[in-house]
Amino acid sequence: MTTPETASPAAFGDAQSIANDVSSGTRTAASVVANHLDRIATHDGEVHAFNVVTAERAMDAAESIDQRIAAGEDVGPLAGVPVAVKDNMCTRGVATTCSSKILEGWEPPYTATVVERLTNAGAIVVGKTNLDEFAMGSSTENSAFGPTHNPWDLDKVPGGSSGGSAAAVAAGFAPVSLGSDTGGSIRQPASLCGVVGVKPTYGAVSRYGLIAFGSSLDQIGPFTTTVADSATMFEVMGGHDPLDSTSANQPALAVSSKLDAGVDGLRVGIITEMAGDVIEGIDADVIARLRAAATALEAGGATVGEVSIPSSVYGLPAYYMVAPAEASSNLARFDGVRYGLRVDGANTALMNTASRTGGFGPEVKRRIMLGTYALSAGYRDAFYGKAQQIRTKIIEEFTAAYEHFDVLLSPASPSTAFALGDKAADPMAMYLNDVCTIPSNLSGQPSMSVPFGVGDDGMPIGVQILAPLMGDVVMFQVAAELERVANATNEAGA
Ligand code: GLN
């Protein structure tokens, strides 16, 4: 397969090399940002990774960074690094839409902690990226502003819901970006776009300023082209935030501390249900890459076994009760009064209804109805309550597995990128994309996708690494090993 011009991860270097160059004066932040803005101007018409490109603000920020560096200041580990931000994170003075009509014209009065921390470390926001409306979806086709295209094949989806952020990195529009992951929305698009995507432990990274979808599941994390860049992003963003009551009261995890440690002596468990015929619909080429990853870790000195998480097969139905239930409550605030769109009605109730009817797209409405039903009197125990029981079972089974294994391994997505339009009309087919990623949202445990070769169609495949709560360091350690093997294989094949 020939690589289209739209795919060029790290077109102007990865974050580490940009930060090194900019801090040492080899390149200016202004030139780095200008390069990326040019690339966006040339190719985003085809990819549509961005809802808005903040070119002027980015150039102003770059110039101020260059001045500080000229004055001898240390501007931080992300000096001059362009970052694309998923458009469900608040940015003061820049519209935040969640790719929904209902937020039309709304500008947040404050900025998400993650964005503050990245810019305080020298990063420069170049724009807000497209997503499935309110992060509900797996293909970025549920956006009110039209779909994002996969930079490796423009006829295919980038995955979702953070498809714009994954595509932005794969296209070389920014070396790093931010996504949010409620059921897989960082890891699945990372897999489909051939980039690294991390869902940190629940509570390890602040969610202040992330527009809530499923509050007990949502996490923010990075997309990057290298494991080391994800580690830097994580360390810059992580650590306690008094503005987020679910933020863990501890410093950022030192996820870059063991990137060079190798995997000798580590115990790796392949999740049985996701490696064969228990969960149906996982493609053979995806399983082959999972097995190859396990073999590579074994060659590095790890012991590899299989472990069953029996309740993981119920993860999908449990998630599709819990997430919509929480969404139905979180999205109640969009009422035509406090934010964005208002459609007039004869009285307040009719105005509320008209605004919500006109503002939300079909998938969001489906989730609100499903969630409201799951929580309604008489049904709550049968649906929401049962889902919570499954959630507890999954947590118990993971905890037992981690008595014998340091990390677990599974596919990130059951298939490579599928064609635009293929699953858009079939919600069940779309939901099945999350079958491997959902369990660690339900458990709160960290997980990430690392590119590990390609499928039969030549499209990228990611392997998912899972670790126990606050076990993000060992997860990164294993990811770095897989990256080394993947790079060595690519070079050998090139
Ligand atoms: N695809 C899943 C959903 O539609 C997960 C979305 C997400 O992680 N935000 O709910």
Residues whose N, C-alpha, C, O or C-beta is under 5 A from the ligand:
A	BS01	LIG	A135 M136 G137 S138 G160 S161 S180 D181 T182 G183 G184 S185 D434
